[in-house]
Amino acid sequence: MQLRLISWFFITLNFMEYIGSQHASRVRRQGRMHPNVSQGCQGGCATCSDYNGCLSCKPRLFFVLERIGMKQIGVCLSSCPSGYYGTRYPDINKCAKCKADCDTCFTRNFCTKCKSAFYLYSGKCLEKCPEGLEANNHTMECTSIVHCEASEWSPWSPCTKKGKTCGFKRGNEVRVREIVQHPSARGNPCPPTSESRKCIVQRKRCQKEGKGLNYPKEWKISNYQSHHISQKHADFNEVPVESR
């Protein structure tokens, strides 16, 4: 009976020593995998190292490696820096680099802003825009070519000479139009916005200053209307005034 108790005592002692050695071995392996792992991390790190910075991040933060000289330091950020895009995985969120010609991107194959000397078109950075498009040096994008557009012509102005509508037989009349769409760099240029032509009217004597019929240039009435309005005023002025 005593011999059996002594045997059980030695078996239990050996088992406890085995468990202790396994635990120590596991701690040594963890120490080799993450040297100097710190539990008091700052700046959003879940785990960190005094030498390598962040090793993992808190939820919803992105892990990115920043190069300082010959050394890379892990940091945790709420959003990825310029030149990187974010990818989320069940176990970690990472910032991955955009393509070399891309300044900012949504994914590696879809750029949102190109580096200098490149033009953005459909998520790609190009040195030269495709046929039918032009390079916009302000936005650094490939855009559609815009041609000039003008409004319809205004009616012809009254026939005038030196700013007057009387005292002459041959004069000039003008009409104008507005530019409603200015062209882009490679678009068709704008046409003239005014033109004039010769006109002939029935000569009429100018009235005294203050009673004349000198129409402003902005009046948009026809030559026919100008003649008949003038004729009506002339007929009215010829009516004798009754003596009192």
C-alpha positions in Angstrom: 0.0 0.0 0.0 2.8 2.4 0.9 4.7 1.5 -2.3 1.6 2.3 -4.4 1.2 5.8 -2.8 4.9 6.5 -3.4 4.5 5.6 -7.1 1.5 7.9 -7.5 3.4 10.7 -5.8 6.3 10.5 -8.3 3.9 10.2 -11.3 2.1 13.4 -10.2 5.4 15.3 -9.6 6.7 14.4 -13.1 3.4 15.5 -14.7 3.6 18.9 -13.1 7.2 19.4 -14.2 6.2 18.5 -17.8 3.4 21.2 -17.8 5.8 23.8 -16.4 8.4 23.1 -19.1 5.8 23.4 -21.9 4.6 26.8 -20.6 8.2 28.1 -20.4 8.9 26.9 -23.9 5.8 28.7 -25.2 6.8 31.9 -23.5 10.3 31.7 -25.1 8.8 31.2 -28.6 6.5 34.2 -28.1 9.5 36.2 -27.0 11.4 35.2 -30.2 8.5 36.2 -32.4 7.8 39.6 -30.9 10.8 40.9 -29.0 10.1 43.7 -26.6 6.3 43.5 -27.0 4.8 46.3 -24.9 1.3 46.2 -23.4 1.2 50.0 -22.8 0.9 51.1 -26.5 0.0 54.6 -27.6 -1.5 56.2 -30.7 -4.1 53.5 -31.6 -1.8 50.5 -31.3 -3.3 47.3 -30.0 0.2 45.7 -29.6 3.5 47.3 -30.3 7.3 47.0 -30.1 9.8 49.4 -28.9 11.8 48.8 -32.1 9.1 48.3 -34.7 6.3 50.5 -33.4 2.7 49.2 -33.8 2.3 45.5 -34.5 -1.5 45.6 -34.6 -4.1 48.3 -34.4 -7.3 48.9 -32.5 -10.6 48.2 -34.3 -11.4 50.4 -37.4 -7.9 51.8 -37.6 -5.6 51.2 -40.6 -2.1 49.7 -40.2 0.6 51.2 -42.4 4.4 51.0 -42.4 6.3 54.3 -42.5 9.9 54.4 -43.6 12.3 56.5 -41.5 15.7 56.2 -43.1 16.5 52.5 -43.4 13.9 51.6 -40.8 10.2 50.9 -41.1 7.9 51.8 -38.3 4.3 50.5 -38.0 1.6 53.2 -37.2 -2.2 53.1 -36.8 -4.3 55.8 -38.6 -8.0 56.6 -38.9 -7.5 57.0 -42.7 -4.7 56.2 -45.1 -2.2 58.9 -46.1 -1.8 60.3 -49.6 -0.5 57.7 -52.1 -2.3 54.8 -50.2 -5.7 53.2 -50.2 -7.4 51.3 -47.4 -8.4 47.6 -47.4 -10.4 46.0 -44.6 -10.0 42.3 -43.6 -11.6 40.4 -40.7 -8.4 40.3 -38.8 -6.7 43.6 -39.9 -7.2 46.8 -41.8 -4.2 47.8 -44.0 -3.1 50.7 -46.1 -1.7 49.6 -49.5 0.3 51.8 -51.9 -1.2 53.3 -55.1 0.5 52.9 -58.4 3.7 54.9 -59.0 2.0 57.5 -61.3 -1.0 58.0 -58.9 -1.2 60.5 -56.1 -4.4 59.3 -54.5 -6.5 56.2 -55.4 -9.7 54.3 -54.5 -8.1 51.0 -55.3 -4.8 50.0 -56.8 -6.4 50.0 -60.3 -8.6 53.2 -59.9 -6.8 56.5 -59.4 -8.6 59.6 -58.3 -5.7 62.1 -58.7 -2.5 61.8 -60.7 1.0 62.9 -60.0 2.5 65.8 -61.9 2.8 65.5 -65.7 0.0 62.9 -65.9 -3.7 63.4 -66.8 -6.6 61.6 -65.1 -9.0 59.7 -67.4 -11.5 56.9 -66.2 -9.4 56.1 -63.1 -6.1 55.9 -65.0 -3.1 58.3 -65.3 -2.0 59.0 -68.8 0.8 61.0 -70.3 -1.4 61.9 -73.3 -5.2 62.1 -73.6 -7.1 59.8 -76.0 -8.3 61.0 -79.4 -11.3 63.4 -79.1 -10.3 64.6 -75.7 -8.0 67.4 -74.5 -5.7 67.9 -71.6 -7.0 70.3 -69.0 -3.8 71.7 -67.3 -5.9 73.3 -64.5 -7.6 70.1 -63.3 -5.0 67.7 -64.8 -7.8 65.7 -66.4 -8.8 64.6 -69.9 -12.0 66.4 -70.8 -14.3 66.7 -73.8 -13.5 69.4 -76.4 -16.0 72.3 -76.1 -16.8 74.5 -79.1 -18.0 78.1 -79.1 -21.7 78.7 -79.2 -23.3 82.1 -80.1 -26.9 83.3 -79.7 -29.2 84.3 -82.6 -28.7 87.7 -84.2 -30.6 90.6 -82.8 -32.9 92.7 -85.2 -31.1 95.3 -87.3 -30.8 98.7 -85.6 -32.3 101.9 -87.1 -30.3 103.3 -90.0 -28.0 106.0 -88.6 -25.1 108.2 -89.6 -22.8 109.7 -87.0 -25.3 108.8 -84.3 -28.3 110.5 -86.0 -31.3 109.2 -87.9 -31.9 112.4 -90.0 -30.1 114.6 -92.4 -28.7 111.9 -94.6 -29.8 109.4 -97.2 -27.1 106.7 -96.9 -26.1 105.3 -93.5 -25.4 102.1 -91.6 -27.3 99.7 -89.5 -25.9 97.1 -87.1 -27.0 93.9 -85.3 -25.3 92.0 -82.5 -25.3 88.5 -80.8 -23.9 87.1 -77.5 -21.5 84.3 -76.7 -23.4 81.7 -74.7 -20.6 79.1 -74.5 -16.9 79.9 -74.6 -14.6 77.3 -76.3 -12.0 75.1 -74.6 -8.4 75.2 -75.6 -8.9 73.0 -78.7 -12.5 74.0 -79.4 -13.7 76.0 -82.5 -13.1 79.8 -81.9 -16.0 82.2 -81.5 -17.5 84.0 -84.5 -17.9 87.8 -84.7 -20.5 89.2 -82.3 -21.5 92.2 -84.4 -21.9 93.2 -88.1 -23.0 96.2 -90.1 -24.4 96.9 -93.5 -25.2 99.9 -95.7 -28.7 101.2 -95.6 -30.7 103.9 -97.7 -33.5 105.9 -96.2 -35.6 108.9 -97.4 -33.7 112.0 -96.5 -35.5 114.1 -93.9 -34.6 117.3 -92.3 -33.4 117.2 -88.7 -35.5 119.2 -86.2 -34.2 121.6 -83.7 -32.3 120.3 -80.8 -34.7 118.8 -78.2 -37.3 118.0 -80.8 -35.4 115.7 -83.1 -35.9 112.0 -83.6 -32.4 110.7 -82.8 -33.0 107.1 -81.7 -30.6 105.4 -79.3 -28.5 102.7 -80.8 -29.9 100.1 -78.5 -33.4 100.4 -80.1 -34.0 97.2 -82.0 -36.6 98.4 -84.6 -36.6 97.8 -88.3 -35.8 100.3 -91.0 -39.4 100.2 -92.1 -40.6 101.1 -88.5 -38.0 103.8 -88.2 -39.2 105.4 -91.5 -42.9 105.3 -90.5 -42.4 106.6 -86.9 -40.4 109.5 -88.3 -43.1 110.1 -90.9 -45.8 110.2 -88.3 -44.0 112.7 -86.2 -43.3 114.9 -89.3 -47.0 114.8 -90.2 -48.0 115.8 -86.6 -45.6 118.7 -86.6 -47.0 120.0 -89.9 -50.5 120.4 -88.5 -51.0 124.2 -88.0 -51.8 125.4 -84.5 -55.1 127.1 -84.1 -54.9 130.7 -83.1 -56.5 131.6 -79.8 
